[in-house]
Amino acid sequence: MKKLQFLKPLLNFAFIALLITTISRFVLFMMYKDRVISVDNYWEIFPIGLRIDLILICYLSFIPAVLLSFLPDKVAKYTSRFLTIYFITFLFLIFFMEIVSPDFIDQYDTRPNKLFLEYLIYPKEVANMLLKGRVWTVIVVLALSGVALYFGFKKGAKLFQVRPTDYKYRLLLFPLLGFFLFWGARGSLTSKRPVNPSSAMFSNDQLTNCLALNSTYTLFYAAYGLKNEVDASKMYGKMDPEEAILRVKKYMNVSEDNFTDPNLPLTHIQMPDTLMNRPYNLVIFLQESLGAEFVGSLGGMPLTPELDKLAKEGLLFSRLYSTGTRSVRGIEAVATGFLPSPSESVVKLSGAQTDFFTLGALLKQAGYNTSFIYGGMANFDNMASFFNGNGFDNIIDESVFDKDGNTYAFKGTWGYSDEDLVTKANEYFKSLGDKPFFSFMFSSSNHDPFEFPDGRIELYEQPKNTVHNAIKYADFSIGKFFELAKKEDYFKNTIFVVIADHNTRTYGKNLVPINKFRIPALIVGPNVPQGVKYDKLSSQIDIAPTLLSFVGMKVETPMSGRNILQLADSIPGRAIMQFHDINAFRVENQVVIMQPNKQPLQFEVKNDTTLVPVELDTELAKDALGHVIAADYLYKEKKYRLK
């Protein structure tokens, strides 16, 4: 055994890392035990978890293995110092990622992923959000991190000290050591693909699957995937782009005669219900994190009295589903009508920053004043760059509020309150006179840490800064906006839609928690049916084509969403949902779920909460794949733009 003592630092590192991840997995299992044990073979999270932990450890052990095998004993002192720093750094990262995981899982129903990395780009906002809304989490994490670092540096020099060993023996042993590390890091020698997170997808419950991973592994995998543009065919399966386009067209409810350009395969003519000499203005008011479960008129909690009253004045979508779980995905769906793809939203993709179709670009071309109005900083999530480059002439954000010299109600972590947002928007719309305008407004008050001014609403619960109270305040601001607008001349010439970007939390026992994707949308304006509920299953991408039908002008667009006003009762409803890297394609009560590197699965949807496995419908599965491949193709080949 003395001949193997040179490996002791490596073995100590592996043992401590395994101890951290195993204890953490057991703690998480106990925290979510009631949910996890309802899954068949739930115990597999532990052997699968051990495999994933060893993969991570083998990756991290390769450099130390090379140094321990090849560096001579005369530099052992320096090797020991380097390895001590190296091992403590990665052990601390593993420990830190595990202690922050419970809070992240509680919020997002999965282990830290690319969202964790994306938020690091905005340290000021994230720090304020944590200090105001999760101060005890911060205190516990800092305390445990401090203890870990103290013991790491106190014991590290001894644990990771290099022991002199015969140099020739180390060289002879390295091929065997290298083979085992390669085997361990790859996870298999027989599979064509190395093990990846999809290898842990053994159940139909997303949370249970992710417990089999460890958070450092998922973080590194997310960092690896930050190339943003992914190849859909490598994730879900191959399909010829022409076939994919045909499968998308199949669901568009557009006559083949109305498609106008083979080089822009989805571009088509859309006629309004009534062609007008002076088309209406259009205002989209995107609501942060407003799920249907909180809307009284949709059978939810009694938190939206203003929206419920407005529902009597317009067209309310009762079975509308968001395309994703992030604001940029909601912006993508509502402002561009683009299909959700496995890549990041086009709002953030480099190839979509100019010459990409948006309602702003379309209506600007028609002579409209176009604007994006937001109480926070528009550079968040790359919104300013995307809107500026794609037809939105005026960006009104926190920096404009700061400079205009007016007194506003409240400024919090994410900028000015929704109340200030609607006041600013109303003033701006008044200033435009009779010029037609299109504006995309985006709220922010209903976002953790849920800050809003005092005295505006009767609190639903104590303490004040909760999601339920923030939703009531967001609803109050919706009511105030319409109260202000109804006093102005522009109101009678404007189509308004109030719609959510996504739900506040998306979690559940299924691979895709479909019920958590249900969101409200309400269209109000001239010629809009009053007090009508649209009950057919529909998608966020259907909103933009429907709005254009009300505006009153002939348009040419590449949007694949459906104008619900022209949709026959016999045509089945459909919705498309992206959940992390899982794609769901739903047609009425049948849903096909596609996971990376897995065969598609089909379920029957019961009461929007239960998914019952059924035999796979091959054609429906191909339709699901076609929509993903088409999105990938349209973006990469620059075929989603104005003609």
CORVEN-V360021 format. One line per field, one symbol per residue. phi: phi as a letter, one per 40 degrees, with the letter a starting at -180 (. if undefined). psi: psi as a letter, one per 40 degrees, with the letter a starting at -180 (. if undefined). A space follows every 10 residues. Layout:
phi=???
psi=???
This chain:
phi=.ccbcccddc cccccccccc ccccccccdc cbddcccccc fdcccccccc ccccccccdc cccdcccccb ccccbdcccc ccccccccdc cccccccccc cdcccdcbga cdbccdcccc cbcccccccc ccbacccccc cccccccccc ccccbcdccb ccccadcccc ccccdccccc ccccccgabb ccbccadccc cbbcbdcdcc cccbcccccc cccccccgcb cccccbhcac dcccccccdd bcfbcdcccb accbcccacb cccbcbcbdc cbbbbcccfb cccbbdcbgc ccbbcccccc dcbabbccbc bccabbcccc cdcccbgccc bcccdcdbcc cbcafbcacc ccccccgccb abbacccccc fgcccccdcb gccbbbbdcc dcccgccbca bbdchccdcc dccccccccc ccgcccabbb cbcaccadcf baccgcbcdc abcccbcccc cccdcdcccc dccccccbcc dcbbcbbbac caccbbaicb dbcdccccbc abbbicgcdb gbbcccdabd cccccccccc cgbcbbbccc cbcccbccdc cccaabbbbf bbbbbbbfcb bbbbbdgbcc bbbccbfgbb bbdbcccdcc cccccdcccc ddcccccfbb acc
psi=ddeeeeeddd dddddddddd dddddddddd dfddddeehi fdeedddddd ddddddddde eddddddddd hideeddddd dddddddddd ddddddddde dddddddefi ihadddddde egdddddddd ddefdddddd dddddddddd ddddeddddf hhhhihdddd ddeddddddd ddddddeied idiihideee geiehddddd deaidddddd ddddeeedhi hddddeiihh dddddddddd eefhiddehe hdegdehihh iidhhidgii ihhhghhhfg ideehdeeea igefdddddd deeahhhefh hieaeidddd dddddeeiih ieiiiedehd eeeifhhidd dddddeeihh ihhheaheeh feddddddef ehdhhhaddd ddeeeihidi hadeaiiddd dddddddddd eebehiihhh ihiedfhhfg hiiiedihhd iiadgidddd dddddddddd dddddeeidd defhhihhii diidhhiiei dhgddeehii hhhhahehhh fhhheihiid eedddddddd dfihihiehe ihhedehide hiiiihhhhb fhhhhhhbeh hhhhihfiii iiihhhfedh hhhiihhddd dddddddddd ddddddefeg ii.
